[in-house]
Amino acid sequence: MSDFLILGGGMAGASAGFFLADRGSVTLLEKEDALGYHSTGRSAALFTENYGSPPIRALSVGTRPFLEAPLPGFADHKLLGPRGVLMLALPGAGAVFAAVLAEGRKTAPELREIGMAEATALCRSCVQAASPGR
Protein backbone atom coordinates (compact mmCIF):
# COMPACT_ATOMS: atom_id res chain seq x y z
CA MET A 1 0.00 0.00 0.00
CA SER A 2 1.25 3.47 -0.92
CA ASP A 3 0.57 6.89 0.49
CA PHE A 4 0.56 8.39 -3.01
CA LEU A 5 -0.40 6.89 -6.36
CA ILE A 6 0.73 8.76 -9.46
CA LEU A 7 -0.56 7.86 -12.89
CA GLY A 8 1.97 8.60 -15.60
CA GLY A 9 5.73 8.64 -15.50
CA GLY A 10 6.34 11.66 -17.65
CA MET A 11 8.00 14.84 -16.52
CA ALA A 12 5.11 15.91 -14.29
CA GLY A 13 4.50 12.49 -12.72
CA ALA A 14 8.16 11.80 -12.01
CA SER A 15 8.61 15.29 -10.53
CA ALA A 16 5.54 14.90 -8.34
CA GLY A 17 6.84 11.54 -7.12
CA PHE A 18 10.21 13.03 -6.25
CA PHE A 19 8.67 15.79 -4.14
CA LEU A 20 6.09 13.53 -2.50
CA ALA A 21 8.70 10.94 -1.50
CA ASP A 22 9.60 13.03 1.57
CA ARG A 23 6.02 12.75 2.76
CA GLY A 24 5.34 9.05 2.29
CA SER A 25 5.66 6.06 0.00
CA VAL A 26 5.02 6.69 -3.69
CA THR A 27 3.84 4.34 -6.41
CA LEU A 28 4.21 5.62 -9.95
CA LEU A 29 2.31 3.74 -12.66
CA GLU A 30 3.43 4.06 -16.27
CA LYS A 31 1.97 2.10 -19.19
CA GLU A 32 5.17 2.28 -21.28
CA ASP A 33 8.32 0.24 -20.74
CA ALA A 34 10.28 3.23 -19.48
CA LEU A 35 9.57 6.47 -17.67
CA GLY A 36 9.41 9.53 -19.90
CA TYR A 37 9.07 7.34 -23.00
CA HIS A 38 7.15 9.76 -25.19
CA SER A 39 7.45 13.53 -25.32
CA THR A 40 9.43 13.89 -22.10
CA GLY A 41 12.44 12.13 -23.57
CA ARG A 42 12.44 14.38 -26.60
CA SER A 43 11.25 17.72 -25.26
CA ALA A 44 13.33 17.53 -22.09
CA ALA A 45 16.44 17.52 -24.25
CA LEU A 46 15.88 21.22 -24.84
CA PHE A 47 14.99 23.93 -22.36
CA THR A 48 13.88 27.19 -23.89
CA GLU A 49 11.80 29.82 -22.16
CA ASN A 50 10.23 31.11 -25.36
CA TYR A 51 8.46 27.86 -26.35
CA GLY A 52 4.71 27.42 -26.10
CA SER A 53 1.80 29.48 -24.93
CA PRO A 54 2.16 32.22 -22.28
CA PRO A 55 1.32 29.82 -19.38
CA ILE A 56 3.90 27.27 -20.65
CA ARG A 57 6.53 30.00 -21.01
CA ALA A 58 5.77 31.22 -17.48
CA LEU A 59 6.24 27.69 -16.15
CA SER A 60 9.55 27.42 -18.00
CA VAL A 61 10.79 30.73 -16.58
CA GLY A 62 9.74 29.65 -13.08
CA THR A 63 11.44 26.27 -13.47
CA ARG A 64 14.87 27.59 -14.45
CA PRO A 65 16.16 28.16 -10.87
CA PHE A 66 15.41 24.55 -9.93
CA LEU A 67 16.95 23.19 -13.13
CA GLU A 68 20.08 25.24 -12.57
CA ALA A 69 20.41 24.11 -8.94
CA PRO A 70 18.31 20.99 -8.25
CA LEU A 71 17.85 19.67 -4.75
CA PRO A 72 20.50 17.24 -3.53
CA GLY A 73 19.75 13.73 -4.73
CA PHE A 74 17.50 14.80 -7.60
CA ALA A 75 20.07 14.05 -10.33
CA ASP A 76 23.61 12.73 -10.60
CA HIS A 77 24.51 15.25 -13.31
CA LYS A 78 23.81 18.81 -14.42
CA LEU A 79 20.32 19.26 -15.80
CA LEU A 80 21.05 22.25 -18.04
CA GLY A 81 23.85 22.94 -20.44
CA PRO A 82 24.31 25.32 -23.35
CA ARG A 83 22.52 24.43 -26.58
CA GLY A 84 21.49 26.35 -29.61
CA VAL A 85 18.10 26.59 -31.26
CA LEU A 86 17.57 27.68 -34.81
CA MET A 87 14.11 28.81 -35.92
CA LEU A 88 13.46 29.41 -39.58
CA ALA A 89 10.92 31.49 -41.48
CA LEU A 90 9.66 30.75 -44.96
CA PRO A 91 10.00 33.46 -47.61
CA GLY A 92 7.22 35.96 -47.20
CA ALA A 93 6.71 35.17 -43.51
CA GLY A 94 8.92 37.96 -42.21
CA ALA A 95 6.15 39.73 -40.32
CA VAL A 96 5.08 36.54 -38.55
CA PHE A 97 8.71 35.74 -37.73
CA ALA A 98 9.26 39.24 -36.32
CA ALA A 99 6.16 38.90 -34.13
CA VAL A 100 7.23 35.48 -32.84
CA LEU A 101 10.74 36.80 -32.14
CA ALA A 102 9.36 39.82 -30.25
CA GLU A 103 7.06 37.59 -28.19
CA GLY A 104 9.89 35.15 -27.46
CA ARG A 105 12.17 37.93 -26.25
CA LYS A 106 9.72 38.62 -23.42
CA THR A 107 10.90 35.44 -21.69
CA ALA A 108 14.21 34.85 -23.45
CA PRO A 109 15.75 38.29 -24.09
CA GLU A 110 18.94 36.76 -25.51
CA LEU A 111 17.10 35.63 -28.68
CA ARG A 112 18.50 37.23 -31.79
CA GLU A 113 17.91 37.15 -35.51
CA ILE A 114 20.73 35.92 -37.73
CA GLY A 115 21.16 35.82 -41.48
CA MET A 116 21.55 32.90 -43.85
CA ALA A 117 25.37 32.99 -43.79
CA GLU A 118 25.57 32.70 -39.98
CA ALA A 119 22.86 30.02 -39.91
CA THR A 120 24.73 27.98 -42.53
CA ALA A 121 28.00 28.32 -40.61
CA LEU A 122 26.35 27.24 -37.37
CA CYS A 123 24.80 24.20 -39.04
CA ARG A 124 28.14 23.23 -40.61
CA SER A 125 29.94 23.49 -37.28
CA CYS A 126 27.27 21.32 -35.60
CA VAL A 127 27.62 18.64 -38.28
CA GLN A 128 31.40 18.69 -37.99
CA ALA A 129 31.26 18.46 -34.20
CA ALA A 130 28.86 15.53 -34.38
CA SER A 131 30.94 13.69 -36.98
CA PRO A 132 34.55 13.49 -35.78
CA GLY A 133 36.87 11.92 -38.32
CA ARG A 134 34.88 13.11 -41.34
Protein Blocks (a to p, Z undefined) as FASTA:
>chain_A
ZZbdcehjafklmmmmmmmmmnoccddddfbfbehklmmmmmmmpccfkgcjfklmmmmm
mmmmmmmmccehkaccdfbdcddddddddehilmmmmmmmmmmmmmmmmbccddfklmmm
mmmmmmmmmmghZZ
